[in-house]
Amino acid sequence: MKLKRITLELLSLGMLVSCGNTSSNGYVDNYKNLKGFDIDLAKAACEKLDITPIFQEIIWEQKETELSSKQIDLIWNGLTITEERKQNLEITLPYMSNTQSIIVKKDFADDRITSEDRYTIAFEQGSAGEDAFNSSDIFKGSTSVGVTSQVTALTEVLSGTSDIAIIDSIMAGYYLSDSSSYGDKLKVLSGYDFEIENYGVALRKGETALLAKLNETIEELYDNGTTGDIASRYGLNNDLVKPETYTKFDEVEDKSSWEYIKNKGNIIIGYTVFAPIAFEA
């Protein structure tokens, strides 16, 4: 994947980017061609918070490094919430559910995969697909191919370089639809039940004030119907997760993480391209 850097020098030139088409401060959205559920939800959240989003494409395997080094402020890109990640990162309320799907060519011969099979299996490095490969007994006899994106995992199968791809079900439903160029060539291999996952937004450990602000905004957008409206654009209403309880902003003593974002006036959001979460239209 080509790494795109959108730098803060844009701000010094006055090229401010709004969270919607026009925010309360009159900024113009320079990311009109960047679409997807997470992108649209992030824009709506930033508009509520009155801060400017800067979207920066990253390599998924390097997401934690990008975050800790302050190259980005958030990972908002279909991030699966896991216990390990919760120990190392602050993660918002879950906002969407997902699972993993096995993708093969339509003429794939086997109905069932077993530990004795010898397939080449592609997945995005550092993803829940990689976790599924490592934890499932059915893949023990197969060879893994770690790639830089879930889209690349699909093209591996399409080209015949790999036999199988493991990707998010959210993505599989979109890319394998009848209207997609992948839909007549690839299919989901049914009959495999992976664990249900939830997506959340990740930020640096200890940034509890910023976390509280994001959680309040995620809850508000869900309650006022904005999240549902965004989900309708991408056929994802059935995958939404109702926000649960969380620590409120007023209950957080250390407000420095929110003050840091508010004072600089922008928040850098790391993402990778995979529809319908984030893509260029």
Long-range contacts (C-beta under 8 A, 24 or more apart in sequence): 1-57, 1-59, 1-148, 1-149, 1-152, 1-272, 1-273, 2-57, 3-57, 3-58, 3-59, 4-56, 4-57, 5-56, 6-54, 6-55, 6-56, 8-54, 8-266, 10-54, 11-52, 11-265, 11-266, 16-52, 17-52, 17-53, 17-54, 17-266, 18-43, 18-47, 18-52, 19-43, 19-44, 19-45, 19-46, 19-47, 19-48, 19-49, 19-51, 19-52, 19-53, 20-44, 20-47, 23-47, 23-50, 24-50, 25-50, 27-52, 31-55, 33-280, 33-281, 34-278, 34-279, 34-280, 34-281, 35-278, 35-279, 35-280, 35-281, 36-234, 36-275, 36-276, 36-277, 36-278, 36-279, 37-96, 37-230, 37-231, 37-233, 37-234, 37-236, 37-276, 37-277, 38-76, 38-77, 38-78, 38-199, 38-271, 38-277, 38-278, 39-271, 39-277, 39-278, 40-230, 40-233, 41-76, 41-95, 41-221, 41-227, 41-230, 42-74, 42-76, 42-269, 44-221, 44-226, 44-230, 45-214, 45-217, 45-218, 45-221, 46-267, 48-217, 48-220, 48-221, 49-213, 49-217, 51-261, 51-262, 51-265, 51-266, 51-267, 52-265, 52-266, 52-267, 53-266, 53-267, 53-268, 53-269, 54-266, 54-267, 54-268, 54-269, 55-269, 55-271, 56-268, 56-269, 56-270, 56-271, 57-270, 57-271, 57-272, 57-273, 58-270, 58-271, 58-272, 59-148, 59-272, 60-124, 60-125, 60-126, 60-127, 60-148, 60-149, 60-272, 61-124, 61-125, 61-126, 61-146, 61-148, 63-126, 63-202, 63-270, 64-88, 64-89, 66-270, 67-202, 67-203, 67-204, 67-270, 68-204, 70-204, 71-268, 71-270, 72-268, 72-269, 72-270, 73-203, 73-204, 73-210, 73-261, 73-267, 73-268, 73-269, 74-201, 74-202, 74-203, 74-214, 74-267, 74-268, 74-269, 74-270, 75-201, 75-202, 75-203, 75-269, 75-270, 76-201, 76-202, 76-269, 76-270, 76-271, 77-270, 77-271, 77-272, 77-277, 77-278, 78-168, 78-170, 78-171, 78-199, 78-274, 78-277, 78-278, 79-199, 79-200, 79-201, 79-202, 80-127, 80-128, 80-131, 80-197, 80-198, 80-199, 81-197, 81-198, 81-199, 81-200, 82-131, 85-202, 88-205, 89-202, 89-203, 89-204, 89-205, 90-202, 90-203, 90-204, 90-205, 90-206, 90-207, 90-208, 90-210, 90-211, 91-200, 91-201, 91-202, 91-203, 91-211, 92-200, 92-201, 92-202, 92-203, 92-211, 92-214, 92-215, 92-218, 93-200, 93-215, 93-218, 93-219, 93-241, 93-243, 93-244, 93-246, 94-198, 94-199, 94-200, 94-241, 94-244, 95-198, 95-199, 95-200, 95-201, 95-218, 95-222, 95-227, 95-240, 95-241, 95-243, 96-170, 96-198, 96-199, 96-236, 96-239, 96-240, 96-241, 97-196, 97-197, 97-198, 97-199, 97-239, 97-240, 97-241, 98-128, 98-168, 98-169, 98-170, 98-196, 98-197, 98-198, 98-199, 98-239, 99-168, 99-169, 99-193, 99-194, 99-195, 99-196, 99-197, 100-128, 100-129, 100-132, 100-166, 100-167, 100-168, 100-169, 100-194, 100-197, 101-166, 101-167, 101-168, 101-169, 101-172, 101-188, 101-189, 102-164, 102-165, 102-166, 102-188, 102-189, 102-192, 103-153, 103-154, 103-157, 103-164, 103-165, 103-166, 103-167, 103-172, 103-176, 103-186, 103-187, 103-188, 103-189, 104-157, 104-163, 104-164, 104-165, 104-186, 104-187, 104-189, 105-157, 105-158, 105-160, 105-185, 105-186, 105-187, 106-184, 106-185, 106-186, 106-187, 108-163, 108-187, 108-189, 111-191, 112-191, 113-138, 113-139, 113-164, 113-189, 113-192, 114-138, 114-141, 115-139, 115-140, 115-141, 116-141, 117-141, 117-142, 118-142, 118-143, 119-143, 119-163, 119-164, 120-145, 120-161, 120-162, 120-163, 120-164, 121-145, 121-162, 121-163, 121-164, 121-165, 121-166, 122-146, 122-147, 122-152, 122-153, 122-156, 122-157, 122-161, 122-162, 122-164, 122-165, 122-166, 123-147, 123-150, 123-153, 123-165, 123-166, 123-167, 124-148, 124-149, 124-150, 124-152, 124-153, 124-167, 127-168, 128-168, 128-197, 129-153, 129-165, 129-166, 129-167, 129-168, 130-166, 132-166, 132-194, 133-166, 136-194, 138-192, 149-272, 149-273, 149-274, 150-272, 150-274, 151-175, 151-273, 151-274, 154-182, 154-186, 157-186, 158-182, 158-185, 158-186, 164-189, 167-274, 168-274, 170-236, 170-239, 170-276, 170-277, 171-274, 171-275, 171-276, 171-277, 173-235, 174-234, 174-235, 174-275, 174-276, 175-275, 198-241, 203-257, 204-257, 206-257, 207-257, 208-247, 208-252, 208-254, 208-257, 209-249, 209-252, 209-254, 209-255, 209-256, 209-257, 209-258, 209-259, 210-257, 210-258, 210-260, 210-261, 211-247, 211-257, 212-246, 212-247, 212-248, 212-249, 212-251, 212-252, 212-258, 213-249, 213-258, 215-243, 215-246, 215-247, 216-248, 216-249, 218-243, 219-243, 219-246, 234-276, 235-276, 236-276
